[in-house]
Amino acid sequence: MGKGYIHIYTGNGKGKTTAALGLAIRALGRNKRVCIIQFLKYSKDYGEYLFLSPRITFLYFGLPHFVYPNDLKKEDIEIALSGIEKSKEIIFSNLYDLIILDEILILVLFKMIDEEEVLNLMKNKPEEVELVLTGRGATKRIIENADLVTEMREVKHYYQKGVKAREGIEF
């Protein structure tokens, strides 16, 4: 594949994880090795997992509850930190061409991990690894260190009318 670049999908709009998954599918079509590390998610009941495993390696670092920035639990921070350590191991393993760190930017936004942790992953990744980071709230420094940044901006969302997450569409 040659040089690997750093992608960021951020913003308050829907589609960040979906964009990353589209890239993963494209990479699979070209026989690339893909790993998706999902933070703040805990279940293998997501449509992407049900369809893409075992062709893609999925790792989950979350607990079965929603995480609120003003009510962080010790175990949420601990599992996030363990996910960062596993991410380092995966990035430097030479086992994958494309690595997606789904919702990692939320960890920084919620101050569950330090921004420097993410910057170090970005700056020190092997040259040939394509790295994708998703989540709301990408910081200025993280954006500056990326090669491609896409911001999803919410214009209208049916959630505002009370529609809950739907199987096969949102998960």
VMD Tcl script that builds the backbone (N, CA, C; Angstrom):
set m [mol new atoms 513]
animate dup $m
set s [atomselect $m all]
$s set {name element resname resid chain x y z} {
  {N N MET 1 A 0.837 -1.192 0.000}
  {CA C MET 1 A 0.000 0.000 0.000}
  {C C MET 1 A 0.877 1.249 0.000}
  {N N GLY 2 A 2.120 1.132 0.416}
  {CA C GLY 2 A 2.978 2.314 0.487}
  {C C GLY 2 A 2.749 3.071 1.770}
  {N N LYS 3 A 2.869 4.397 1.683}
  {CA C LYS 3 A 2.693 5.241 2.865}
  {C C LYS 3 A 1.264 5.157 3.368}
  {N N GLY 4 A 1.136 5.025 4.670}
  {CA C GLY 4 A -0.175 5.052 5.302}
  {C C GLY 4 A -0.459 6.439 5.849}
  {N N TYR 5 A -1.677 6.892 5.703}
  {CA C TYR 5 A -2.063 8.234 6.145}
  {C C TYR 5 A -2.958 8.156 7.371}
  {N N ILE 6 A -3.182 9.319 7.963}
  {CA C ILE 6 A -4.030 9.424 9.148}
  {C C ILE 6 A -5.306 10.164 8.760}
  {N N HIS 7 A -6.437 9.486 8.972}
  {CA C HIS 7 A -7.755 10.055 8.678}
  {C C HIS 7 A -8.448 10.389 9.991}
  {N N ILE 8 A -9.216 11.458 9.977}
  {CA C ILE 8 A -10.079 11.788 11.115}
  {C C ILE 8 A -11.483 12.040 10.580}
  {N N TYR 9 A -12.452 11.371 11.208}
  {CA C TYR 9 A -13.869 11.631 10.946}
  {C C TYR 9 A -14.447 12.143 12.252}
  {N N THR 10 A -14.834 13.408 12.264}
  {CA C THR 10 A -15.284 14.050 13.496}
  {C C THR 10 A -16.541 14.867 13.227}
  {N N GLY 11 A -17.019 15.561 14.240}
  {CA C GLY 11 A -18.187 16.423 14.103}
  {C C GLY 11 A -19.384 15.868 14.844}
  {N N ASN 12 A -20.444 16.674 14.914}
  {CA C ASN 12 A -21.628 16.271 15.665}
  {C C ASN 12 A -22.654 15.540 14.807}
  {N N GLY 13 A -22.352 15.352 13.530}
  {CA C GLY 13 A -23.291 14.673 12.645}
  {C C GLY 13 A -23.095 13.164 12.611}
  {N N LYS 14 A -24.117 12.481 12.139}
  {CA C LYS 14 A -24.100 11.023 11.993}
  {C C LYS 14 A -23.195 10.645 10.826}
  {N N GLY 15 A -22.509 9.505 10.951}
  {CA C GLY 15 A -21.766 8.992 9.810}
  {C C GLY 15 A -20.278 8.789 9.994}
  {N N LYS 16 A -19.759 9.104 11.157}
  {CA C LYS 16 A -18.306 8.967 11.383}
  {C C LYS 16 A -17.871 7.505 11.338}
  {N N THR 17 A -18.513 6.682 12.130}
  {CA C THR 17 A -18.185 5.255 12.143}
  {C C THR 17 A -18.539 4.630 10.798}
  {N N THR 18 A -19.644 5.036 10.223}
  {CA C THR 18 A -20.074 4.497 8.938}
  {C C THR 18 A -19.042 4.790 7.854}
  {N N ALA 19 A -18.479 5.992 7.850}
  {CA C ALA 19 A -17.430 6.324 6.877}
  {C C ALA 19 A -16.207 5.437 7.078}
  {N N ALA 20 A -15.822 5.232 8.321}
  {CA C ALA 20 A -14.670 4.376 8.618}
  {C C ALA 20 A -14.935 2.939 8.178}
  {N N LEU 21 A -16.155 2.462 8.398}
  {CA C LEU 21 A -16.509 1.101 7.978}
  {C C LEU 21 A -16.480 0.963 6.456}
  {N N GLY 22 A -16.886 2.002 5.761}
  {CA C GLY 22 A -16.816 1.983 4.304}
  {C C GLY 22 A -15.380 1.833 3.831}
  {N N LEU 23 A -14.477 2.528 4.479}
  {CA C LEU 23 A -13.059 2.410 4.159}
  {C C LEU 23 A -12.560 0.994 4.461}
  {N N ALA 24 A -13.022 0.427 5.570}
  {CA C ALA 24 A -12.634 -0.943 5.929}
  {C C ALA 24 A -13.098 -1.937 4.864}
  {N N ILE 25 A -14.302 -1.771 4.377}
  {CA C ILE 25 A -14.824 -2.664 3.338}
  {C C ILE 25 A -14.007 -2.517 2.055}
  {N N ARG 26 A -13.681 -1.298 1.707}
  {CA C ARG 26 A -12.857 -1.066 0.513}
  {C C ARG 26 A -11.492 -1.733 0.666}
  {N N ALA 27 A -10.890 -1.603 1.846}
  {CA C ALA 27 A -9.587 -2.229 2.104}
  {C C ALA 27 A -9.692 -3.756 2.006}
  {N N LEU 28 A -10.754 -4.323 2.573}
  {CA C LEU 28 A -10.969 -5.778 2.472}
  {C C LEU 28 A -11.053 -6.229 1.020}
  {N N GLY 29 A -11.696 -5.436 0.208}
  {CA C GLY 29 A -11.829 -5.759 -1.204}
  {C C GLY 29 A -10.489 -5.834 -1.915}
  {N N ARG 30 A -9.483 -5.209 -1.328}
  {CA C ARG 30 A -8.126 -5.214 -1.888}
  {C C ARG 30 A -7.181 -6.087 -1.057}
  {N N ASN 31 A -7.784 -6.995 -0.289}
  {CA C ASN 31 A -7.018 -7.962 0.523}
  {C C ASN 31 A -6.124 -7.314 1.567}
  {N N LYS 32 A -6.546 -6.178 2.090}
  {CA C LYS 32 A -5.819 -5.529 3.179}
  {C C LYS 32 A -6.284 -6.124 4.500}
  {N N ARG 33 A -5.400 -6.104 5.456}
  {CA C ARG 33 A -5.692 -6.622 6.794}
  {C C ARG 33 A -6.215 -5.458 7.649}
  {N N VAL 34 A -7.399 -5.661 8.253}
  {CA C VAL 34 A -8.102 -4.579 8.942}
  {C C VAL 34 A -8.395 -4.947 10.393}
  {N N CYS 35 A -8.159 -3.984 11.275}
  {CA C CYS 35 A -8.534 -4.116 12.687}
  {C C CYS 35 A -9.341 -2.885 13.084}
  {N N ILE 36 A -10.474 -3.131 13.736}
  {CA C ILE 36 A -11.313 -2.044 14.243}
  {C C ILE 36 A -11.358 -2.155 15.760}
  {N N ILE 37 A -10.886 -1.109 16.419}
  {CA C ILE 37 A -10.921 -1.044 17.876}
  {C C ILE 37 A -11.997 -0.033 18.235}
  {N N GLN 38 A -13.035 -0.500 18.924}
  {CA C GLN 38 A -14.167 0.360 19.244}
  {C C GLN 38 A -14.168 0.688 20.734}
  {N N PHE 39 A -14.066 1.965 21.021}
  {CA C PHE 39 A -14.114 2.452 22.390}
  {C C PHE 39 A -15.551 2.802 22.751}
  {N N LEU 40 A -15.888 2.670 24.021}
  {CA C LEU 40 A -17.209 2.994 24.561}
  {C C LEU 40 A -18.303 2.066 24.033}
  {N N LYS 41 A -17.923 1.019 23.347}
  {CA C LYS 41 A -18.870 0.024 22.857}
  {C C LYS 41 A -18.455 -1.303 23.454}
  {N N TYR 42 A -19.411 -2.173 23.719}
  {CA C TYR 42 A -19.091 -3.405 24.440}
  {C C TYR 42 A -19.674 -4.662 23.802}
  {N N SER 43 A -20.556 -4.516 22.859}
  {CA C SER 43 A -21.328 -5.654 22.375}
  {C C SER 43 A -20.906 -6.069 20.977}
  {N N LYS 44 A -21.007 -7.340 20.709}
  {CA C LYS 44 A -20.781 -7.841 19.366}
  {C C LYS 44 A -22.106 -7.919 18.612}
  {N N ASP 45 A -23.102 -7.184 19.070}
  {CA C ASP 45 A -24.421 -7.190 18.454}
  {C C ASP 45 A -24.583 -6.033 17.454}
  {N N TYR 46 A -23.468 -5.442 17.034}
  {CA C TYR 46 A -23.514 -4.384 16.030}
  {C C TYR 46 A -23.537 -5.031 14.650}
  {N N GLY 47 A -24.294 -4.453 13.722}
  {CA C GLY 47 A -24.424 -5.009 12.380}
  {C C GLY 47 A -23.083 -5.197 11.684}
  {N N GLU 48 A -22.164 -4.251 11.881}
  {CA C GLU 48 A -20.870 -4.364 11.223}
  {C C GLU 48 A -20.092 -5.592 11.701}
  {N N TYR 49 A -20.198 -5.875 12.998}
  {CA C TYR 49 A -19.518 -7.062 13.528}
  {C C TYR 49 A -20.165 -8.332 12.971}
  {N N LEU 50 A -21.480 -8.361 12.988}
  {CA C LEU 50 A -22.197 -9.549 12.532}
  {C C LEU 50 A -21.889 -9.878 11.076}
  {N N PHE 51 A -21.660 -8.855 10.269}
  {CA C PHE 51 A -21.396 -9.074 8.850}
  {C C PHE 51 A -19.910 -9.266 8.536}
  {N N LEU 52 A -19.052 -8.493 9.158}
  {CA C LEU 52 A -17.647 -8.455 8.758}
  {C C LEU 52 A -16.718 -9.413 9.498}
  {N N SER 53 A -17.094 -9.855 10.686}
  {CA C SER 53 A -16.210 -10.797 11.371}
  {C C SER 53 A -16.440 -12.179 10.752}
  {N N PRO 54 A -15.489 -12.996 10.602}
  {CA C PRO 54 A -14.106 -12.887 11.079}
  {C C PRO 54 A -13.140 -12.267 10.077}
  {N N ARG 55 A -13.625 -11.658 9.006}
  {CA C ARG 55 A -12.714 -11.057 8.016}
  {C C ARG 55 A -11.979 -9.846 8.574}
  {N N ILE 56 A -12.581 -9.194 9.558}
  {CA C ILE 56 A -11.967 -8.047 10.227}
  {C C ILE 56 A -11.830 -8.389 11.703}
  {N N THR 57 A -10.728 -7.981 12.293}
  {CA C THR 57 A -10.550 -8.138 13.734}
  {C C THR 57 A -11.261 -6.981 14.428}
  {N N PHE 58 A -12.160 -7.301 15.350}
  {CA C PHE 58 A -12.858 -6.299 16.148}
  {C C PHE 58 A -12.433 -6.453 17.600}
  {N N LEU 59 A -12.137 -5.346 18.255}
  {CA C LEU 59 A -11.855 -5.325 19.691}
  {C C LEU 59 A -12.725 -4.246 20.312}
  {N N TYR 60 A -13.314 -4.559 21.470}
  {CA C TYR 60 A -14.231 -3.633 22.142}
  {C C TYR 60 A -13.683 -3.228 23.506}
  {N N PHE 61 A -13.748 -1.933 23.778}
  {CA C PHE 61 A -13.314 -1.408 25.064}
  {C C PHE 61 A -14.377 -0.451 25.593}
  {N N GLY 62 A -15.419 -1.043 26.131}
  {CA C GLY 62 A -16.508 -0.288 26.722}
  {C C GLY 62 A -17.314 -1.189 27.629}
  {N N LEU 63 A -18.194 -0.583 28.377}
  {CA C LEU 63 A -19.046 -1.311 29.321}
  {C C LEU 63 A -20.506 -1.121 28.919}
  {N N PRO 64 A -21.407 -1.960 29.431}
  {CA C PRO 64 A -22.810 -1.917 28.973}
  {C C PRO 64 A -23.626 -0.759 29.556}
  {N N HIS 65 A -23.104 0.436 29.449}
  {CA C HIS 65 A -23.878 1.622 29.825}
  {C C HIS 65 A -23.350 2.823 29.052}
  {N N PHE 66 A -24.174 3.849 28.952}
  {CA C PHE 66 A -23.789 5.076 28.267}
  {C C PHE 66 A -22.836 5.855 29.158}
  {N N VAL 67 A -21.841 6.488 28.577}
  {CA C VAL 67 A -20.850 7.248 29.345}
  {C C VAL 67 A -21.164 8.741 29.203}
  {N N TYR 68 A -21.291 9.395 30.337}
  {CA C TYR 68 A -21.543 10.835 30.376}
  {C C TYR 68 A -20.301 11.543 30.906}
  {N N PRO 69 A -19.894 12.642 30.284}
  {CA C PRO 69 A -18.646 13.303 30.692}
  {C C PRO 69 A -18.665 13.826 32.131}
  {N N ASN 70 A -19.829 14.170 32.637}
  {CA C ASN 70 A -19.913 14.695 34.010}
  {C C ASN 70 A -20.196 13.603 35.038}
  {N N ASP 71 A -20.211 12.342 34.597}
  {CA C ASP 71 A -20.459 11.222 35.505}
  {C C ASP 71 A -19.596 10.017 35.119}
  {N N LEU 72 A -18.292 10.269 34.937}
  {CA C LEU 72 A -17.380 9.195 34.550}
  {C C LEU 72 A -17.159 8.249 35.712}
  {N N LYS 73 A -17.153 6.998 35.402}
  {CA C LYS 73 A -16.897 5.974 36.413}
  {C C LYS 73 A -15.459 5.481 36.257}
  {N N LYS 74 A -14.882 5.080 37.364}
  {CA C LYS 74 A -13.498 4.611 37.365}
  {C C LYS 74 A -13.297 3.484 36.349}
  {N N GLU 75 A -14.250 2.562 36.293}
  {CA C GLU 75 A -14.113 1.423 35.382}
  {C C GLU 75 A -14.179 1.842 33.907}
  {N N ASP 76 A -14.888 2.941 33.605}
  {CA C ASP 76 A -14.920 3.441 32.233}
  {C C ASP 76 A -13.540 3.951 31.822}
  {N N ILE 77 A -12.900 4.661 32.729}
  {CA C ILE 77 A -11.559 5.183 32.447}
  {C C ILE 77 A -10.557 4.031 32.346}
  {N N GLU 78 A -10.672 3.065 33.226}
  {CA C GLU 78 A -9.751 1.919 33.210}
  {C C GLU 78 A -9.853 1.131 31.910}
  {N N ILE 79 A -11.069 0.891 31.432}
  {CA C ILE 79 A -11.216 0.122 30.192}
  {C C ILE 79 A -10.737 0.941 28.995}
  {N N ALA 80 A -10.935 2.260 29.039}
  {CA C ALA 80 A -10.422 3.128 27.975}
  {C C ALA 80 A -8.896 3.064 27.935}
  {N N LEU 81 A -8.267 3.134 29.098}
  {CA C LEU 81 A -6.802 3.064 29.166}
  {C C LEU 81 A -6.289 1.711 28.683}
  {N N SER 82 A -6.997 0.644 29.020}
  {CA C SER 82 A -6.576 -0.673 28.530}
  {C C SER 82 A -6.733 -0.745 27.012}
  {N N GLY 83 A -7.741 -0.069 26.484}
  {CA C GLY 83 A -7.918 -0.008 25.037}
  {C C GLY 83 A -6.801 0.751 24.347}
  {N N ILE 84 A -6.324 1.805 24.989}
  {CA C ILE 84 A -5.189 2.564 24.438}
  {C C ILE 84 A -3.948 1.678 24.401}
  {N N GLU 85 A -3.712 0.943 25.473}
  {CA C GLU 85 A -2.547 0.047 25.507}
  {C C GLU 85 A -2.651 -1.024 24.428}
  {N N LYS 86 A -3.828 -1.589 24.241}
  {CA C LYS 86 A -4.031 -2.600 23.199}
  {C C LYS 86 A -3.867 -1.970 21.812}
  {N N SER 87 A -4.319 -0.729 21.656}
  {CA C SER 87 A -4.169 -0.026 20.383}
  {C C SER 87 A -2.697 0.125 20.024}
  {N N LYS 88 A -1.883 0.495 20.998}
  {CA C LYS 88 A -0.436 0.616 20.755}
  {C C LYS 88 A 0.127 -0.719 20.283}
  {N N GLU 89 A -0.258 -1.770 20.966}
  {CA C GLU 89 A 0.212 -3.112 20.613}
  {C C GLU 89 A -0.189 -3.473 19.178}
  {N N ILE 90 A -1.427 -3.204 18.823}
  {CA C ILE 90 A -1.947 -3.520 17.491}
  {C C ILE 90 A -1.253 -2.673 16.421}
  {N N ILE 91 A -1.119 -1.381 16.666}
  {CA C ILE 91 A -0.518 -0.474 15.683}
  {C C ILE 91 A 0.912 -0.891 15.350}
  {N N PHE 92 A 1.649 -1.334 16.347}
  {CA C PHE 92 A 3.054 -1.688 16.138}
  {C C PHE 92 A 3.270 -3.186 15.894}
  {N N SER 93 A 2.187 -3.938 15.715}
  {CA C SER 93 A 2.293 -5.389 15.548}
  {C C SER 93 A 2.694 -5.825 14.141}
  {N N ASN 94 A 2.525 -4.947 13.165}
  {CA C ASN 94 A 2.768 -5.282 11.762}
  {C C ASN 94 A 1.786 -6.336 11.241}
  {N N LEU 95 A 0.645 -6.462 11.901}
  {CA C LEU 95 A -0.369 -7.432 11.489}
  {C C LEU 95 A -1.475 -6.822 10.623}
  {N N TYR 96 A -1.582 -5.483 10.627}
  {CA C TYR 96 A -2.709 -4.833 9.956}
  {C C TYR 96 A -2.240 -3.691 9.066}
  {N N ASP 97 A -2.951 -3.535 7.958}
  {CA C ASP 97 A -2.694 -2.431 7.032}
  {C C ASP 97 A -3.535 -1.209 7.393}
  {N N LEU 98 A -4.751 -1.461 7.858}
  {CA C LEU 98 A -5.696 -0.401 8.224}
  {C C LEU 98 A -6.169 -0.645 9.652}
  {N N ILE 99 A -6.035 0.377 10.479}
  {CA C ILE 99 A -6.493 0.284 11.868}
  {C C ILE 99 A -7.432 1.452 12.122}
  {N N ILE 100 A -8.617 1.124 12.617}
  {CA C ILE 100 A -9.628 2.135 12.928}
  {C C ILE 100 A -9.798 2.192 14.435}
  {N N LEU 101 A -9.628 3.385 14.991}
  {CA C LEU 101 A -9.828 3.621 16.422}
  {C C LEU 101 A -11.145 4.389 16.554}
  {N N ASP 102 A -12.218 3.631 16.630}
  {CA C ASP 102 A -13.571 4.181 16.602}
  {C C ASP 102 A -13.937 4.794 17.951}
  {N N GLU 103 A -14.325 6.049 17.935}
  {CA C GLU 103 A -14.735 6.834 19.110}
  {C C GLU 103 A -13.563 7.207 20.026}
  {N N ILE 104 A -12.332 7.085 19.551}
  {CA C ILE 104 A -11.195 7.459 20.386}
  {C C ILE 104 A -11.205 8.954 20.700}
  {N N LEU 105 A -11.726 9.759 19.792}
  {CA C LEU 105 A -11.726 11.209 20.018}
  {C C LEU 105 A -12.655 11.603 21.163}
  {N N ILE 106 A -13.686 10.818 21.410}
  {CA C ILE 106 A -14.581 11.060 22.550}
  {C C ILE 106 A -13.818 10.893 23.865}
  {N N LEU 107 A -12.893 9.941 23.885}
  {CA C LEU 107 A -12.106 9.726 25.109}
  {C C LEU 107 A -11.332 10.981 25.482}
  {N N VAL 108 A -10.811 11.677 24.483}
  {CA C VAL 108 A -10.089 12.932 24.735}
  {C C VAL 108 A -11.082 14.022 25.130}
  {N N LEU 109 A -12.176 14.118 24.398}
  {CA C LEU 109 A -13.198 15.131 24.680}
  {C C LEU 109 A -13.720 15.018 26.117}
  {N N PHE 110 A -13.941 13.780 26.570}
  {CA C PHE 110 A -14.452 13.538 27.927}
  {C C PHE 110 A -13.350 13.502 28.977}
  {N N LYS 111 A -12.100 13.718 28.537}
  {CA C LYS 111 A -10.932 13.721 29.430}
  {C C LYS 111 A -10.711 12.372 30.124}
  {N N MET 112 A -11.071 11.311 29.405}
  {CA C MET 112 A -10.827 9.962 29.905}
  {C C MET 112 A -9.376 9.556 29.644}
  {N N ILE 113 A -8.810 10.118 28.584}
  {CA C ILE 113 A -7.393 9.947 28.287}
  {C C ILE 113 A -6.835 11.313 27.912}
  {N N ASP 114 A -5.532 11.434 27.985}
  {CA C ASP 114 A -4.876 12.688 27.647}
  {C C ASP 114 A -4.704 12.800 26.135}
  {N N GLU 115 A -4.853 13.977 25.619}
  {CA C GLU 115 A -4.661 14.247 24.195}
  {C C GLU 115 A -3.298 13.738 23.712}
  {N N GLU 116 A -2.290 13.824 24.562}
  {CA C GLU 116 A -0.933 13.380 24.198}
  {C C GLU 116 A -0.900 11.901 23.834}
  {N N GLU 117 A -1.745 11.098 24.474}
  {CA C GLU 117 A -1.804 9.664 24.142}
  {C C GLU 117 A -2.159 9.464 22.674}
  {N N VAL 118 A -3.137 10.209 22.203}
  {CA C VAL 118 A -3.575 10.090 20.812}
  {C C VAL 118 A -2.522 10.674 19.878}
  {N N LEU 119 A -1.976 11.817 20.243}
  {CA C LEU 119 A -0.936 12.430 19.409}
  {C C LEU 119 A 0.274 11.508 19.267}
  {N N ASN 120 A 0.649 10.834 20.344}
  {CA C ASN 120 A 1.772 9.898 20.275}
  {C C ASN 120 A 1.476 8.724 19.348}
  {N N LEU 121 A 0.243 8.211 19.388}
  {CA C LEU 121 A -0.135 7.144 18.457}
  {C C LEU 121 A -0.012 7.628 17.014}
  {N N MET 122 A -0.463 8.839 16.776}
  {CA C MET 122 A -0.431 9.400 15.430}
  {C C MET 122 A 1.006 9.639 14.957}
  {N N LYS 123 A 1.805 10.227 15.802}
  {CA C LYS 123 A 3.174 10.603 15.422}
  {C C LYS 123 A 4.101 9.408 15.287}
  {N N ASN 124 A 3.843 8.358 16.040}
  {CA C ASN 124 A 4.774 7.232 16.078}
  {C C ASN 124 A 4.312 5.997 15.316}
  {N N LYS 125 A 3.170 6.057 14.681}
  {CA C LYS 125 A 2.681 4.887 13.958}
  {C C LYS 125 A 3.688 4.499 12.877}
  {N N PRO 126 A 3.751 3.219 12.556}
  {CA C PRO 126 A 4.613 2.812 11.447}
  {C C PRO 126 A 4.192 3.501 10.147}
  {N N GLU 127 A 5.156 3.806 9.327}
  {CA C GLU 127 A 4.946 4.548 8.076}
  {C C GLU 127 A 3.857 3.946 7.191}
  {N N GLU 128 A 3.778 2.626 7.121}
  {CA C GLU 128 A 2.864 1.966 6.177}
  {C C GLU 128 A 1.458 1.745 6.724}
  {N N VAL 129 A 1.214 2.012 7.993}
  {CA C VAL 129 A -0.112 1.788 8.591}
  {C C VAL 129 A -1.039 2.956 8.283}
  {N N GLU 130 A -2.218 2.630 7.761}
  {CA C GLU 130 A -3.279 3.617 7.559}
  {C C GLU 130 A -4.074 3.656 8.856}
  {N N LEU 131 A -4.225 4.824 9.446}
  {CA C LEU 131 A -4.854 4.959 10.761}
  {C C LEU 131 A -6.053 5.885 10.672}
  {N N VAL 132 A -7.186 5.417 11.195}
  {CA C VAL 132 A -8.423 6.198 11.174}
  {C C VAL 132 A -8.875 6.420 12.606}
  {N N LEU 133 A -9.173 7.680 12.941}
  {CA C LEU 133 A -9.685 8.041 14.264}
  {C C LEU 133 A -11.061 8.660 14.077}
  {N N THR 134 A -12.029 8.194 14.875}
  {CA C THR 134 A -13.369 8.759 14.770}
  {C C THR 134 A -13.825 9.294 16.123}
  {N N GLY 135 A -14.851 10.125 16.075}
  {CA C GLY 135 A -15.482 10.637 17.285}
  {C C GLY 135 A -15.661 12.142 17.229}
  {N N ARG 136 A -16.555 12.603 18.028}
  {CA C ARG 136 A -16.798 14.043 18.133}
  {C C ARG 136 A -15.609 14.732 18.796}
  {N N GLY 137 A -15.471 16.004 18.528}
  {CA C GLY 137 A -14.570 16.845 19.303}
  {C C GLY 137 A -13.093 16.713 19.023}
  {N N ALA 138 A -12.691 16.443 17.794}
  {CA C ALA 138 A -11.264 16.398 17.487}
  {C C ALA 138 A -10.627 17.728 17.873}
  {N N THR 139 A -9.528 17.666 18.591}
  {CA C THR 139 A -8.851 18.892 19.034}
  {C C THR 139 A -8.055 19.507 17.888}
  {N N LYS 140 A -7.697 20.758 18.048}
  {CA C LYS 140 A -6.913 21.469 17.046}
  {C C LYS 140 A -5.597 20.742 16.773}
  {N N ARG 141 A -4.913 20.305 17.811}
  {CA C ARG 141 A -3.620 19.633 17.638}
  {C C ARG 141 A -3.774 18.285 16.942}
  {N N ILE 142 A -4.817 17.549 17.255}
  {CA C ILE 142 A -5.055 16.269 16.579}
  {C C ILE 142 A -5.350 16.518 15.102}
  {N N ILE 143 A -6.161 17.504 14.808}
  {CA C ILE 143 A -6.468 17.851 13.415}
  {C C ILE 143 A -5.199 18.242 12.667}
  {N N GLU 144 A -4.352 19.044 13.290}
  {CA C GLU 144 A -3.107 19.478 12.652}
  {C C GLU 144 A -2.187 18.316 12.315}
  {N N ASN 145 A -2.247 17.253 13.079}
  {CA C ASN 145 A -1.360 16.104 12.878}
  {C C ASN 145 A -1.959 15.033 11.970}
  {N N ALA 146 A -3.142 15.254 11.456}
  {CA C ALA 146 A -3.790 14.301 10.550}
  {C C ALA 146 A -3.500 14.688 9.103}
  {N N ASP 147 A -3.703 13.731 8.213}
  {CA C ASP 147 A -3.527 13.983 6.783}
  {C C ASP 147 A -4.851 14.286 6.096}
  {N N LEU 148 A -5.944 13.753 6.632}
  {CA C LEU 148 A -7.270 13.936 6.055}
  {C C LEU 148 A -8.238 14.133 7.221}
  {N N VAL 149 A -9.028 15.178 7.156}
  {CA C VAL 149 A -10.010 15.435 8.213}
  {C C VAL 149 A -11.354 15.724 7.547}
  {N N THR 150 A -12.361 14.967 7.974}
  {CA C THR 150 A -13.722 15.199 7.507}
  {C C THR 150 A -14.582 15.474 8.727}
  {N N GLU 151 A -15.347 16.558 8.655}
  {CA C GLU 151 A -16.251 16.897 9.748}
  {C C GLU 151 A -17.686 16.650 9.306}
  {N N MET 152 A -18.358 15.756 10.034}
  {CA C MET 152 A -19.766 15.500 9.773}
  {C C MET 152 A -20.557 16.544 10.586}
  {N N ARG 153 A -21.380 17.305 9.898}
  {CA C ARG 153 A -22.152 18.350 10.568}
  {C C ARG 153 A -23.630 17.993 10.508}
  {N N GLU 154 A -24.231 17.960 11.684}
  {CA C GLU 154 A -25.655 17.647 11.730}
  {C C GLU 154 A -26.461 18.838 11.240}
  {N N VAL 155 A -27.287 18.587 10.258}
  {CA C VAL 155 A -28.207 19.595 9.755}
  {C C VAL 155 A -29.609 19.282 10.265}
  {N N LYS 156 A -29.962 17.991 10.214}
  {CA C LYS 156 A -31.273 17.535 10.666}
  {C C LYS 156 A -31.123 16.065 11.035}
  {N N HIS 157 A -31.780 15.648 12.075}
  {CA C HIS 157 A -31.687 14.250 12.503}
  {C C HIS 157 A -33.027 13.828 13.084}
  {N N TYR 158 A -33.493 12.650 12.712}
  {CA C TYR 158 A -34.782 12.156 13.209}
  {C C TYR 158 A -34.757 11.859 14.703}
  {N N TYR 159 A -33.609 11.792 15.296}
  {CA C TYR 159 A -33.489 11.629 16.751}
  {C C TYR 159 A -34.195 12.781 17.470}
  {N N GLN 160 A -34.147 13.957 16.868}
  {CA C GLN 160 A -34.801 15.136 17.452}
  {C C GLN 160 A -36.321 14.972 17.525}
  {N N LYS 161 A -36.861 14.036 16.774}
  {CA C LYS 161 A -38.297 13.743 16.819}
  {C C LYS 161 A -38.589 12.537 17.700}
  {N N GLY 162 A -37.563 12.073 18.446}
  {CA C GLY 162 A -37.763 10.969 19.367}
  {C C GLY 162 A -37.460 9.585 18.810}
  {N N VAL 163 A -36.946 9.513 17.599}
  {CA C VAL 163 A -36.620 8.210 16.998}
  {C C VAL 163 A -35.366 7.660 17.685}
  {N N LYS 164 A -35.466 6.466 18.199}
  {CA C LYS 164 A -34.339 5.807 18.877}
  {C C LYS 164 A -33.442 5.122 17.842}
  {N N ALA 165 A -32.244 4.742 18.278}
  {CA C ALA 165 A -31.309 4.025 17.401}
  {C C ALA 165 A -31.972 2.758 16.899}
  {N N ARG 166 A -31.846 2.528 15.599}
  {CA C ARG 166 A -32.520 1.398 14.949}
  {C C ARG 166 A -31.532 0.334 14.509}
  {N N GLU 167 A -31.895 -0.909 14.773}
  {CA C GLU 167 A -31.075 -2.048 14.384}
  {C C GLU 167 A -30.915 -2.061 12.862}
  {N N GLY 168 A -29.685 -2.210 12.430}
  {CA C GLY 168 A -29.401 -2.253 11.001}
  {C C GLY 168 A -29.163 -0.897 10.373}
  {N N ILE 169 A -29.452 0.161 11.089}
  {CA C ILE 169 A -29.209 1.528 10.592}
  {C C ILE 169 A -28.190 2.236 11.488}
  {N N GLU 170 A -28.464 2.324 12.773}
  {CA C GLU 170 A -27.522 2.965 13.695}
  {C C GLU 170 A -26.580 1.968 14.370}
  {N N PHE 171 A -26.956 0.708 14.407}
  {CA C PHE 171 A -26.065 -0.295 15.018}
  {C C PHE 171 A -26.283 -1.644 14.374}
}
mol reanalyze $m
mol bondsrecalc $m
mol representation Tube
mol addrep $m
